[in-house]
Amino acid sequence: MTTLSREHEEFRSVVREFAAAEIAPHIAAWDKKHYFPVEVVHKMGDLGLFGLTAPEEYGGAGADFTSLCVAIEEVGRVDQSLGITLEAAVGLGINPILTFGTPEQKGAWLPDLVAGRSLAAFGLTEPGAGSDAGATRTRAELRDGQWVVNGTKQFITNSGATITSVVAVTARTGTRDDGRPELSSILVPSGTPGFVVEPPYDKLGWHASDTHPLTFTDVTVPEGNLLGERGRGFSQFLATLDDGRIAIAALAVGCIQACLELSVQYAGERTTFGVPIGAKQGVAFQIADLVVMAEAARALTYHAAALKDAGAPASQLTRAAAVAKLYATESAVSATRVATQVFGGYGFMEEYPIARFYRDAKILEIGEGTSEVQRLLIARSLGLPVE
Ligand SMILES: Cc1cc2nc3c(=O)[nH]c(=O)nc-3n(C[C@H](O)[C@H](O)[C@H](O)COP(=O)(O)OP(=O)(O)OC[C@H]3O[C@@H](n4cnc5c(N)ncnc54)[C@H](O)[C@@H]3O)c2cc1C
């Protein structure tokens, strides 16, 4: 079992109360309407969730990465859409600017992002480049001191909300000496001419989160909008995704915990053959397995978060993040299947949250690197020459 500090556990209680009061009563309706609740994003900002890991000079709390994982787990325990909104806003929006940005970029974007007044997105995936992110086709050309961006991105979280202020776009900015594409990241503010946010996707789950395709046609931004060093885009997004995977694992832990708690409650209330279904070993043993999943996934996730907080070397972090993400997300999918079964016919009905968790869980095995990509990273960490 993971033992977090007393401060982390006290913080967990604060987020748990917030999610119970501000998200739980409304989420079924938002999910049904595919409504992105900007007003709750602002409230999450007021609580300091977006600024947890940011320094105080930008309005953040200067807390550790473990605290962010606690917040994502607790929001995700109530709703996965709001959980991914927080995860992507910090892990994919704020962190790349914080880690790679210039003082000017940080000063321009971070105060509003940290306060939850605005959102930033990370545009890596394209129609021809997902797992194979190096196959990016979007181009950025330096012309007369300005970057001109052309291309398409897809499946980008938090990219088209009314409060989205900026998207970090990965693009080819040239060719390296070894003939491979030079990749860099460029900050493209919302509303820049030629930057079109296409209509939102009709998704299987995460209905209350914001996801869009994006197109860029001769989008022109100042040279100073280069994020980090030119040509370092590939290593930047690898580092960004390591952290993101730990955070996605935390989201999965929240999902497993929700399945566990909802199943225990239902198994105590629902009677068949004159006794609660929890009295039947066939049900109770399935719920016992949920405890194992929750505890093992939580242990792996907070172990990876602790490595991140301790400044562990990149290779160690990459492997721990991949292990945590792989186990926690595959367990979340299994946990939703078990919980749906415990609920019987009601597991298939939207009047209980289980159906929503069932729909929401699948993407955890895909976003920020599929399960296969995690296995690839783990196998490579063993020195296996796997392609
Ligand atoms: C709701 C949602 C939100 C998202 N948000 C963002 C975001 O904010 N920013 C962003 O940039 N992206 C985002 N993504 C994209 C996501 O990260 C990609 O979908 C994911 O990385 C997989 O890429 P792909 O869809 O191109 O699948 P592919 O890469 O086409 O993979 C298809 C299948 O092939 C398998 N496969 C591919 N290569 C290998 C290999 N070498 N070995 C074994 N199996 C392999 C995959 O595991 C998968 O099963 C989001 C996606 C969704 C659905």
The ligand as a Gaussian input file, in Angstrom:
#p B3LYP/6-31G(d) Opt

LIG

0 1
 C       -9.931000      11.688000     -26.611000
 C       -8.518000      11.827000     -27.049000
 C       -7.747000      12.887000     -26.582000
 C       -6.425000      13.058000     -27.040000
 N       -5.714000      14.174000     -26.656000
 C       -4.515000      14.440000     -27.263000
 C       -3.827000      15.687000     -27.034000
 O       -4.251000      16.524000     -26.235000
 N       -2.693000      15.925000     -27.736000
 C       -2.168000      15.049000     -28.633000
 O       -1.169000      15.339000     -29.252000
 N       -2.789000      13.838000     -28.854000
 C       -3.945000      13.534000     -28.199000
 N       -4.592000      12.339000     -28.433000
 C       -3.995000      11.388000     -29.365000
 C       -3.475000      10.097000     -28.723000
 O       -2.338000      10.341000     -27.958000
 C       -3.245000       9.106000     -29.874000
 O       -4.525000       8.733000     -30.353000
 C       -2.458000       7.893000     -29.450000
 O       -1.121000       8.242000     -29.149000
 C       -2.444000       6.798000     -30.526000
 O       -2.129000       7.313000     -31.774000
 P       -3.062000       6.969000     -33.052000
 O       -4.469000       7.315000     -32.671000
 O       -2.491000       7.642000     -34.217000
 O       -2.979000       5.414000     -33.185000
 P       -1.849000       4.548000     -34.086000
 O       -0.533000       5.135000     -33.771000
 O       -2.349000       4.631000     -35.487000
 O       -2.032000       3.140000     -33.497000
 C       -3.026000       2.213000     -33.936000
 C       -2.758000       0.873000     -33.267000
 O       -1.485000       0.367000     -33.686000
 C       -0.685000       0.114000     -32.555000
 N        0.719000       0.388000     -32.863000
 C        1.223000       1.477000     -33.476000
 N        2.558000       1.395000     -33.562000
 C        2.917000       0.237000     -32.951000
 C        4.152000      -0.410000     -32.681000
 N        5.332000       0.131000     -33.044000
 N        4.143000      -1.621000     -32.057000
 C        2.967000      -2.170000     -31.657000
 N        1.764000      -1.590000     -31.863000
 C        1.733000      -0.407000     -32.500000
 C       -1.199000       1.056000     -31.485000
 O       -0.825000       0.620000     -30.173000
 C       -2.684000       0.985000     -31.732000
 O       -3.231000      -0.157000     -31.131000
 C       -5.873000      12.111000     -27.934000
 C       -6.648000      11.030000     -28.371000
 C       -7.940000      10.891000     -27.959000
 C       -8.754000       9.744000     -28.504000

